Amino acid sequence: LALAGDFVPFAVNIAAAEASEMVRPFLPLAEQLGRVFGSLSGSLPDQVEIEYQGGLASEDTRILTLAALKGLFSVAGLDEPVSYVNAPQVAAARGLTYRESQSAASPDFVNLLTLRGGPHAVSGTLAGARGKPRLVMLDGHPVEVPPAPNMLVVRNDDRAGMIGLVGTVLADAGVNIADMAVGRSPEGGTALMVLATDQPVPEEVIARLVSEPGILAADPVYA
């Protein structure tokens, strides 16, 4: 498990308690949120806050914080492998400070994990009887989409035709959309699309997207 970079139960050199039955299912989600947050940021932020809301707030969540850091560093282009064991040391060496916060209140979800830092934020939860992971907020936009290895975040004017435009550009390039969610910005006027695709979206396709009227930005994200 250690050689594969996975969580090792009862490891003595991990700066966290053994994951409880409630916490353990959230380990993959925490790592996925770290990767999504790192992809959005583009580079390591100076600070990240990891917030636990709902029932998780009463649990020992240190192992989830380590999982989130592990995911964040996995997309940061570091030369060294990052594990549950060395994530705090890597954070210190790279000048990244992090802190946890807990709140028993979670208006919309039984449990919610959120990563915030700089201009970016991402939230996720486990949904349904089988506990399927879901991204439910991205940069203040409400969305609901399963995290996937290949994702595209499109920011656009909030007007008719934008969804069709993005779908057409991807279809012309032979890129299949597996899942999609759309969320309006809190201020109005713009919206955000999160698309999961069967393969990475080529750079030339992204360039074509951002050249279209009404498309403000398009960025690949990896979960």
Phi, psi and omega in degrees: 000316181296317181296333178274358181080014182268168179291132179253112180302136175066019176297133187279344185254021174258131184280056180197158176282165174301136182294130177286170179300329179284323185283322189305318180296341182273355181302309178299321179297315180301319179292321177297318178298322176299318179293317179298314180298317179296322178295318179297319184289328180081328176214166182295128175286168176283331184212145175221136175252132179246113187252135178244124180238153179086211182300330180297335183297338180267001182259165171279108188254015183300324181291328176292323176297318177297321179296318179296318178296318179302316178294318180300314181290335183293339179251012184267000178071030180284149179283332184265144175290142181246132183232178174300330184285312189261002182303316179297322180292321178296319178300315180296319181293329182267003178075022179265120174260144181219152177213154177259150169220151182230144175213124179291339181278128174214093191301324189251345186222150178296318177221143181214132174249134180225135172248130179229144175181130183061223182274002189245151176205145178215138180235151177210163178208176172253131188240147174079175183296332181268359177064051180281136180290143179219135164279128184238353175205137177219116180050044176083357180262126176288126178220167171211105183208141177294136174296144185218159181300326181238115181225157178227128177255118182246128175252131189211164171298143180273083179210165184299144173097349184291318179297316179297322179298312180297317179299321180293316180299316180292321179296319179299332180269001180076022179263119181271134178269121180271320179214158181204143175219147181233135177224134177282149177289148180300329182279344183083163178093332178228166180215172182224134175249137172242118182241134170259128183241158183288341179213163178300143177279121182300152182300323181292331177288320176297319178298321178295320179301309185289346176277349182280142178301135178093346177266117186270326180194155175214122186227133176288144180225142183237130178243000000 
